[in-house]
Amino acid sequence: MDETPGNVLTIEELSTYLKIPKSTLYKLVREGKVPCQKIGRHWRFRKEAIDRWLDDADGE
């Protein structure tokens, strides 16, 4: 796998990266608005997908 450390974020790391509360992030995840993957009980986020999602949101 080509993943370098930091390319996959935890919910805590993404909350810090986006500068939003974890509660808001969990709400967005539940609503299917954030690109993510559930691994067991844990959510993981590809930084590349999040950056694309943010770029796409700018156009709305």
Rosetta constraint file for C-alpha pairs under 8 A:
AtomPair CA 3 CA 7 HARMONIC 6.28 0.50
AtomPair CA 3 CA 8 HARMONIC 7.76 0.50
AtomPair CA 6 CA 47 HARMONIC 7.74 0.50
AtomPair CA 7 CA 46 HARMONIC 5.80 0.50
AtomPair CA 7 CA 47 HARMONIC 5.25 0.50
AtomPair CA 7 CA 48 HARMONIC 7.16 0.50
AtomPair CA 8 CA 44 HARMONIC 6.43 0.50
AtomPair CA 8 CA 45 HARMONIC 5.49 0.50
AtomPair CA 8 CA 46 HARMONIC 4.58 0.50
AtomPair CA 8 CA 47 HARMONIC 5.91 0.50
AtomPair CA 9 CA 13 HARMONIC 5.59 0.50
AtomPair CA 9 CA 14 HARMONIC 5.88 0.50
AtomPair CA 9 CA 44 HARMONIC 5.70 0.50
AtomPair CA 9 CA 45 HARMONIC 5.03 0.50
AtomPair CA 9 CA 46 HARMONIC 6.23 0.50
AtomPair CA 9 CA 47 HARMONIC 6.55 0.50
AtomPair CA 10 CA 14 HARMONIC 6.11 0.50
AtomPair CA 10 CA 42 HARMONIC 7.98 0.50
AtomPair CA 10 CA 43 HARMONIC 6.52 0.50
AtomPair CA 10 CA 44 HARMONIC 5.18 0.50
AtomPair CA 10 CA 45 HARMONIC 6.50 0.50
AtomPair CA 11 CA 15 HARMONIC 5.97 0.50
AtomPair CA 11 CA 22 HARMONIC 7.02 0.50
AtomPair CA 11 CA 25 HARMONIC 7.64 0.50
AtomPair CA 11 CA 43 HARMONIC 6.37 0.50
AtomPair CA 11 CA 44 HARMONIC 6.69 0.50
AtomPair CA 11 CA 45 HARMONIC 7.54 0.50
AtomPair CA 12 CA 16 HARMONIC 6.39 0.50
AtomPair CA 12 CA 22 HARMONIC 6.78 0.50
AtomPair CA 13 CA 17 HARMONIC 6.08 0.50
AtomPair CA 14 CA 18 HARMONIC 5.94 0.50
AtomPair CA 14 CA 45 HARMONIC 7.49 0.50
AtomPair CA 15 CA 19 HARMONIC 5.70 0.50
AtomPair CA 15 CA 20 HARMONIC 5.32 0.50
AtomPair CA 15 CA 21 HARMONIC 5.97 0.50
AtomPair CA 15 CA 22 HARMONIC 5.51 0.50
AtomPair CA 15 CA 25 HARMONIC 6.67 0.50
AtomPair CA 16 CA 20 HARMONIC 6.73 0.50
AtomPair CA 20 CA 24 HARMONIC 6.64 0.50
AtomPair CA 20 CA 25 HARMONIC 7.00 0.50
AtomPair CA 21 CA 25 HARMONIC 6.50 0.50
AtomPair CA 22 CA 26 HARMONIC 6.07 0.50
AtomPair CA 23 CA 27 HARMONIC 6.30 0.50
AtomPair CA 24 CA 28 HARMONIC 6.35 0.50
AtomPair CA 25 CA 29 HARMONIC 6.16 0.50
AtomPair CA 26 CA 30 HARMONIC 6.14 0.50
AtomPair CA 27 CA 31 HARMONIC 6.24 0.50
AtomPair CA 28 CA 32 HARMONIC 6.25 0.50
AtomPair CA 28 CA 33 HARMONIC 5.25 0.50
AtomPair CA 28 CA 34 HARMONIC 6.04 0.50
AtomPair CA 29 CA 33 HARMONIC 5.95 0.50
AtomPair CA 29 CA 34 HARMONIC 5.48 0.50
AtomPair CA 29 CA 35 HARMONIC 7.86 0.50
AtomPair CA 29 CA 36 HARMONIC 7.41 0.50
AtomPair CA 34 CA 50 HARMONIC 7.44 0.50
AtomPair CA 34 CA 53 HARMONIC 7.46 0.50
AtomPair CA 35 CA 45 HARMONIC 6.81 0.50
AtomPair CA 35 CA 46 HARMONIC 7.92 0.50
AtomPair CA 35 CA 49 HARMONIC 6.49 0.50
AtomPair CA 35 CA 50 HARMONIC 6.58 0.50
AtomPair CA 35 CA 53 HARMONIC 7.39 0.50
AtomPair CA 36 CA 43 HARMONIC 6.69 0.50
AtomPair CA 36 CA 44 HARMONIC 5.84 0.50
AtomPair CA 36 CA 45 HARMONIC 4.83 0.50
AtomPair CA 36 CA 46 HARMONIC 7.17 0.50
AtomPair CA 37 CA 43 HARMONIC 5.75 0.50
AtomPair CA 37 CA 44 HARMONIC 5.33 0.50
AtomPair CA 37 CA 45 HARMONIC 6.43 0.50
AtomPair CA 38 CA 42 HARMONIC 5.59 0.50
AtomPair CA 38 CA 43 HARMONIC 4.44 0.50
AtomPair CA 38 CA 44 HARMONIC 6.18 0.50
AtomPair CA 39 CA 43 HARMONIC 6.12 0.50
AtomPair CA 39 CA 44 HARMONIC 7.07 0.50
AtomPair CA 45 CA 49 HARMONIC 7.50 0.50
AtomPair CA 45 CA 50 HARMONIC 7.09 0.50
AtomPair CA 46 CA 50 HARMONIC 6.30 0.50
AtomPair CA 47 CA 51 HARMONIC 6.11 0.50
AtomPair CA 48 CA 52 HARMONIC 6.31 0.50
AtomPair CA 49 CA 53 HARMONIC 6.07 0.50
AtomPair CA 50 CA 54 HARMONIC 6.14 0.50
AtomPair CA 51 CA 55 HARMONIC 6.23 0.50
AtomPair CA 52 CA 56 HARMONIC 6.12 0.50
AtomPair CA 53 CA 57 HARMONIC 6.12 0.50
AtomPair CA 54 CA 58 HARMONIC 6.43 0.50
AtomPair CA 55 CA 59 HARMONIC 7.23 0.50
AtomPair CA 56 CA 60 HARMONIC 7.30 0.50
